[in-house]
Amino acid sequence: MKVVGSQQESFINQPDPNIACILLYGPDRGLVRERIMTLMKTVVDDLDDPFRVVEILGADLKNDPARLNDEAQAMALGGGRRLIRIRNVSDVTTKAIATYLETAAPEDALIVVEGGELGPRSSLRKLFEKAKNAAAIACYADNSGNLTKVISETLAAHGLKPTREAMSYLVNNLGSDRSITRSELEKLSLYMGEPGSIELADAMASIDDNASVAMDDII
């Protein structure tokens, strides 16, 4: 199935137990990784647990398609549901995942698949969008509304609140990649040093100016 719009956040924080495989893909790789981490922690608290967390590369799955079924049905030492993360996937892995979905059971491991930009014609994307026990979530760059929320939430965790002018500057200079946005906001928080209000000058001193702003300053 296709998870879109406002459904995405609620699904990621509490995935449907009937969904065996979840594909996250899109041009915003930082957002893909962030959402994958959130999804995985709904199943396993300690993502370094070697008995419950397994990583497979897409190329390895192509060479050994039976491994997916074996890993998904394996029992974890000490109990608990297992988690499988498949990285660097492409359409060459479609057949292996399609075969697994035919026999996937709710008690199997949750499979989280990390993809890049997959166009509408991608066989892998089509598989996840059409299968009843799979889900596809597209991850695109934040729009101004989403970005404002991300900025506010990230800075609020440090007791910081940007002024209207500072927020406008941050929105105009961030947003191309979620991980970069988070990193830049953490840098701004360190620059501020303590809770309080972030002024425009503070934001400009910490966040790298884009080309147009720099040219205006020179003029």
C-alpha positions, 0 to 999 in steps of 0.5 A: 500500500501507499502511505501518503501525506499526514498518514506517514508520521502516524504510520512510522511511529506505530506501523500496521502489524499486518505489514511485513515489509516497509519501503522508504525511498526518495531524494531526501536521504536524510529523511529516509534514514531518520524515518528508518531509525524511528521505524526500527525502534518501534520493534527493537530498543537496542539497534546494536543487538546482533540477535534481533537486528540484521542488515542485508545489502541489496546486492547480497539479497540478489545473489542469495534470495533465500536468505530473506526468508531464512532471516525473517523466520529465524527466532531471536535468542532471548525472544522478541521480534527481529528486525531486518534492514535492507540497504542500497536496494534497486529493482534487481531485488524486486523478485526476491522480496516479492517471493517472500511477501507471498508467504510472509507471516505477522510473526516474522521479522519486520523488514525495512527497506532503504531505497534511493530515488525510485521513479513511478515505473520502478518495479520495486516501488510498484510492488510495495504500493500494490501489495496488501502486506507491504507499504511504500513511503516516499521521502521528499525534501521538507516544504516550508510548513514541515521545515518550520515544524522541524526547526521549532521542535529541534530548537525547542529541545534546547530551550531555544526559540527563533524570532520571526526574522530568524525563522524566515532565514532558517527556512530559506537556508535549510531543508534540502536534506533532513540530516543536514538540517538537523546537523545545522540546527544542532550547530546553532544550538551549540553556538547559542550556548544557553536557552533563549531567543535566537535573533536573525544575527545569531542564525546568520552567524551560525548557518551557512548563507546561501549564494543569494544572501551572501551577494546581498551582503556584499552589495 
